[in-house]
Amino acid sequence: MAYSREDTIVLFDVDGTLTKPRNAATPEMKEMLAELRKRVNVGVVGGSDLNKIREQLGSISEFDYVFSENGLMAHKDGNLFYTESFKNFMGEEKIKAFVNFTLRYLSEIDIPVKRGTFIEFRNGMLNISPIGRNCSQSERDDFERYDKVHGVRAAMVTALQNKFPEFGLKYSIGGQISFDVFPLGWDKTYCLRHLPEDKYKHVFFFGDKTMVGGNDYEISVHPRIVKSFTVTSPDDTIRFIKETFFH
């Protein structure tokens, strides 16, 4: 089937899909995307903030859409047209209640080590760490092993879910020492609300973390995605682009 810029957009995750994690896109990848953009609309959706995406991909005007923080910040042809934040969504009263309970809970749990920065307030979420983000790498490793046995983070998530069921929050345990808290639906599917259904009838997605629990999973199985590609590297991405759009 022939796809065109009239009704088709291809969305890409960044880390592990367009670039090696935290690396810059190669000239080959940039050239491939420029060629693809002549045929269809090209968009990027990343969990990172705009600065990190710029570091990896260069000028955002090279894309039709750039959705940083899963679409909480949205650019079209390099121009900002939408922004949202955890603070605006929740409101100060709810945030205070949540933070106060979290700090009380953290003060009462007994774990081998506690350091500092237990709550990090980000634009699109809260990041909570029982040990504190200021810990050293060896302390991170120790906590991760301890948490696997004692389920510190899982127990804390359960306590927060039970305390604030009406807040409409999702909890995601990731990495070694922390978990994220964000409103339901603020995963990568959030960016789809910026793409009118009557215009974009064919939406493709490329990502490397499409397994259950991965941060590409929700968008990869969303009903608006006509085909989702699970890739293992940027080279894999280029191969699938060629097979699908340049055959």
C-alpha positions in Angstrom: 0.0 0.0 0.0 1.3 3.5 -0.8 1.4 5.9 2.1 1.6 9.7 1.8 2.2 12.9 3.7 -1.6 13.5 3.4 -2.7 10.9 5.8 0.3 9.0 7.3 2.7 9.6 10.2 5.5 7.4 11.5 6.4 7.9 15.2 9.7 6.9 16.6 11.0 6.4 20.2 14.5 7.9 20.6 16.8 5.8 22.9 17.5 2.3 21.4 15.4 3.1 18.3 16.8 6.2 16.6 20.0 6.3 18.6 22.0 4.1 20.9 21.0 5.0 24.5 22.0 8.5 25.3 24.0 8.8 22.1 23.6 11.1 19.1 21.9 9.9 15.9 24.3 8.8 13.2 24.5 10.6 9.8 23.1 7.5 8.2 20.0 7.7 10.5 19.5 11.4 9.9 19.7 10.8 6.1 17.2 7.9 6.3 14.7 10.0 8.3 15.1 12.9 5.8 14.3 10.6 2.9 11.3 9.1 4.8 10.0 12.6 5.5 9.6 13.2 1.8 7.1 10.3 1.7 5.3 10.5 5.0 5.1 12.7 8.2 7.8 11.9 10.7 7.4 12.4 14.5 9.5 11.6 17.6 8.0 10.7 21.0 10.4 10.5 23.9 10.1 10.4 27.7 13.0 12.8 28.1 12.8 16.6 28.1 13.4 18.6 25.0 17.0 19.4 25.7 18.0 15.7 25.9 16.1 15.0 22.6 17.9 17.9 20.9 21.3 16.6 22.2 20.6 13.3 20.5 18.7 14.3 17.3 19.9 17.9 16.6 17.4 20.4 15.2 13.8 19.6 16.0 12.7 21.4 12.8 13.9 18.3 10.9 10.8 16.6 12.1 7.1 17.3 11.5 6.4 16.6 15.2 8.5 16.3 18.3 6.8 15.2 21.4 9.1 15.5 24.5 8.0 14.1 27.9 5.6 11.8 26.0 3.8 14.8 24.5 3.4 17.1 27.5 5.5 19.4 25.4 4.6 19.3 21.7 6.3 21.0 18.7 5.2 21.0 15.1 7.7 22.1 12.5 10.0 23.3 15.3 7.3 25.5 16.9 5.8 24.8 20.4 2.0 24.5 20.3 1.2 22.6 23.5 2.5 22.3 27.0 1.1 20.6 30.2 2.6 19.9 33.6 2.0 17.6 36.6 1.7 20.8 38.7 -1.1 22.2 36.5 -2.9 18.9 36.3 -2.8 18.1 40.1 -3.1 21.5 41.8 -1.1 22.5 44.9 -3.5 21.0 47.5 -3.3 17.5 46.1 0.4 17.8 45.6 0.9 18.9 49.2 -1.2 16.1 50.6 0.7 13.5 48.5 4.1 14.9 49.4 3.3 15.2 53.1 2.1 11.5 53.2 5.2 10.4 51.2 7.6 12.1 53.6 5.9 10.7 56.6 6.0 7.2 55.1 9.7 7.5 54.3 10.5 8.8 57.8 9.0 5.6 59.3 10.5 2.8 57.1 13.7 1.2 58.2 16.1 0.4 55.5 19.9 -0.1 55.7 20.9 3.3 54.2 19.2 6.7 53.6 20.8 9.6 51.9 19.0 12.7 50.3 16.6 13.8 47.6 13.8 11.4 48.3 11.3 13.2 46.1 12.3 14.8 42.8 9.6 17.1 41.3 9.7 16.9 37.5 7.5 18.6 34.9 5.5 15.5 34.1 5.9 13.4 37.2 7.2 12.9 40.7 10.1 10.5 41.2 10.3 8.9 44.6 13.3 7.1 46.0 13.3 5.4 49.5 17.1 5.6 49.7 17.4 9.0 48.1 18.8 9.9 44.8 22.1 11.3 46.3 23.3 7.8 47.1 26.5 6.5 45.5 26.6 3.8 42.8 27.6 1.1 45.3 24.7 2.1 47.6 22.4 2.0 44.6 23.5 -1.5 43.8 23.1 -2.6 47.5 19.6 -1.0 47.6 18.5 -2.8 44.4 19.5 -6.1 45.9 17.8 -5.3 49.2 14.6 -4.2 47.4 14.4 -7.4 45.4 14.3 -9.3 48.7 12.2 -6.9 50.8 9.9 -5.2 48.2 10.4 -1.7 49.7 9.3 0.1 46.6 6.4 -2.2 45.8 5.1 -1.8 49.4 5.3 1.9 49.2 3.4 2.0 45.9 0.6 -0.1 47.4 0.4 2.3 50.4 0.2 5.3 48.1 -2.5 3.6 45.9 -4.5 2.8 49.0 -4.2 6.3 50.4 -4.9 8.3 47.2 -7.2 6.1 45.0 -9.2 9.1 43.7 -6.1 11.0 42.4 -6.0 9.0 39.2 -2.3 8.3 39.3 -0.1 5.6 37.8 3.0 4.2 39.5 5.9 2.8 37.5 8.8 1.1 39.3 12.0 1.4 37.2 15.7 1.6 37.5 17.5 0.6 40.7 16.3 3.0 43.4 13.1 4.8 42.6 9.6 4.8 41.1 7.7 7.4 39.0 4.2 8.8 39.8 2.2 10.4 37.0 -1.4 10.8 35.9 -3.1 7.9 34.2 -2.7 8.1 30.4 0.5 10.2 30.6 2.5 7.5 28.9 3.5 7.7 25.2 -0.2 7.4 24.1 -0.5 11.0 25.4 1.1 12.3 22.1 -1.7 10.8 20.0 -4.2 13.4 21.2 -2.2 16.0 19.2 -2.7 14.0 15.9 -6.2 14.5 14.6 -7.8 11.2 13.7 -9.5 12.6 10.6 -6.1 13.7 9.2 -3.8 10.9 10.3 -5.5 7.7 9.2 -2.2 5.6 9.2 -0.1 5.9 12.3 3.0 3.7 12.7 5.3 3.3 15.7 8.9 2.2 16.1 10.2 1.4 19.6 12.5 -0.9 21.5 10.7 -1.3 24.9 7.3 -2.6 23.6 7.1 -5.5 26.1 4.6 -5.4 28.9 6.0 -2.9 31.5 8.2 -1.2 28.9 7.7 2.5 28.3 6.7 1.8 24.6 4.2 -0.8 25.4 1.0 1.3 25.7 1.4 3.1 22.5 2.5 0.0 20.6 -0.8 -1.7 21.3 -3.0 1.4 21.0 -5.9 0.9 18.5 -4.8 3.9 16.5 -1.4 2.4 15.6 -1.9 0.5 12.4 1.5 -1.3 12.8 4.0 -1.3 15.6 7.7 -2.3 15.0 9.8 -3.7 17.9 13.4 -2.9 17.2 16.6 -4.0 18.9 18.9 -1.2 17.5 19.0 1.8 15.2 20.2 -0.5 12.4 17.1 -2.5 12.9 15.0 0.6 12.6 16.6 1.5 9.3 16.0 -2.0 8.0 12.3 -1.9 8.9 11.9 1.6 7.3 13.4 0.4 4.1 11.3 -2.7 4.0 8.1 -0.9 4.8 8.3 2.4 3.0 10.9 2.0 0.2 10.1 -1.5 -1.2 
